[in-house]
Amino acid sequence: MLSNLRALRKDRLLLSILLMSLILRFWGLSYGFPFHYPPDESVLVKESLVLPFRGFNPGHFDWPHLQYYLTFVVFSPIYLVQKFMGTAPQNLDGPLLAYFFAARAISVVTGTITILLTYLFAKRLFSREVGLLAALFLSLNSAHLAQSQLATLDITLTMWLMVFFLSLIPNLTKPALKTYAMSGFLLGLATSTKYNAGFAFIIILFIHAFNFASWKKPQTKSEVALFVKGLGGFFHNIKWVLVSAIMALVGFCIGTPFALIDFKTFVSSETPKGALWQFVHVGSNSYQGGIMEHYWGLLKTLIAEPLSWPLFILAILGGMRLFKSKSPAKYLVLPFSILYFLYVGQFQLTPIHYYLPLFPLLSILAALGLLIIIKSLNTFFKISSSKLKFASYLITLIIMAPLLITTIINRYVILQKDTRTQAYEWIGQNIPKDQGIVMGNDYEPDLTGSGYKLYSIYDFLLNEDLSRPIYPKFNDRNIHYGVLGDFDLAKRYDDSSWDPGKPNYPDYLLSEAKVVKRFDPKFRPGPTVMIFEIAYDYEVKRLHKNQDQANDK
């Protein structure tokens, strides 16, 4: 172990990649402050802070608990120092920026560790060159980089999964009960970070089949019995798989002990507090446009674009070559990459962070693909070693150009003021404090405590009939402004062919009210935010339009 650490210290290329990764992830880490825009961040930070006051039981299992405990450990010295200085927050509405920054720093560190683990995994399975390239690709991956700056679960989940994958490598050559047990335990810790990790248990089954089952296709009738017997080899030492499953449960319960202590809540499917409720209500996709179209859309937007199209094509090339090879590594890399993508893709909602565990493996496949191209140059053109080295660097630079450009742009963007912060400041300067403001419930600026009377447009007008005049209801409460924010708001507003279909109230604001200010995320973070003036003359026009349509009928 010590010799491995010494070797890592001497690897200047690897250390340079890790240092660059750390700098890129700390760059702009305070973006959005003093506001806390990603809702999952607030949940993790505030729940972790109050753990001691709840007997260390968060009381709900929509997320497992290991990340809460890890975050609490990091928070503890910060709180003690603030307590000593008399600046500790008295409640969750107090100043919490130090804790948000620390929680984000956890993701920075675990994200950088994931890059190191990707290198180690690729080096042990393939070569040092593959490991270095994979680490470099992952360090610049736009999705991994962005999520490494958020106080959420997915980066730490990806780290635990890479530890799990590393623990599986000995099982490819010298399978043993203790390595099966250790792999199961590590998978339990990963699952105690986020439930999705439990899907990776399927890789243990693949490796067990590789170790003990014979897949030689029978050529004659006499070989059929041998073929069946070979398949039956899967059940040889099946107790090892069972031990691995038991150790996975042990690892999960160590990270989420109240799953046992508060078992009734954990298994509840009748309340959002229960884990089973989450599984039941995660929803499945209806595939309205067709299954192939659905997955191709996900592949383009959530895999190829963050990875970059050149690396995506290289990953396909590397995956095809690995599949055709006799390397046992394919039983580790390929099944999880394909099956996890299909598994997550069938959810009703599939945001990009759900796919983070795929990017280390895809980076490795892309590295394999790049080396295939470089070696082909030497095979076909028989060039000298110096020219081959120059060509290798040039090809790598060209292939990485889109990734480098995206990284530079994103590092600039993250230093800019968020659109919601811009909207917050404009509202404070231009809308009198005695005004009421009707808000959406999604991606608007946080006006809580700013002195305005705030109303939810969903709650305030729920089930109202749009054909009736609703302006008096706004006017009675002195509501003359509306604020909407969403990442597709610009498209909905700017598209002249847009048809809201069934009337809904955010769309009513879009179609009827006057836009007095608009903030678009052009080279800055955040959604499109629009501020509307709900004026009487617009309401009169709408009523006349409705009346004309009724007369035509």
Order of alpha helices (4+ residues) and beta strands (2+ residues): alpha-alpha-alpha-alpha-alpha-alpha-alpha-alpha-alpha-alpha-alpha-alpha-alpha-alpha-alpha-alpha-alpha-alpha-alpha-alpha-alpha-alpha-beta-beta-alpha-alpha-beta-alpha-alpha-beta-beta-alpha
